[in-house]
Amino acid sequence: MRVGGNSSGVIADERGVSKSTVKRWLGRARVEGTLANRPRTGRPCKTTPAHDQEMVARAQGLTRAGAAGVSRPVSIPLVEVILFIQ
């Protein structure tokens, strides 16, 4: 299947995932109309969406800061930052 003129293989290479993952994403988008995260079972998040956005913004603005460099300015425990970025 081609998306935007690119094959599943090209998209997989660009994203660093397998072709089967790209095909699964495309199937999900076709059925659900979106690739947005779905609710999951398991432990609830300890960070709020606002904290998540702040961590992402800080991480994008920093180079080689690491999890500790992101954790300190937003006052979020280091382990939560590490779990978030994995």
Secondary structure, 3 states (H helix, E strand, C coil): CEECCEEHHHHHHHHCCCHHHHHHHHHHHHHHCCCCCCCCCCCCCCCCHHHHHHHHHHHHHCCCCHHHHHHHHHCCCHHHHHHHHC
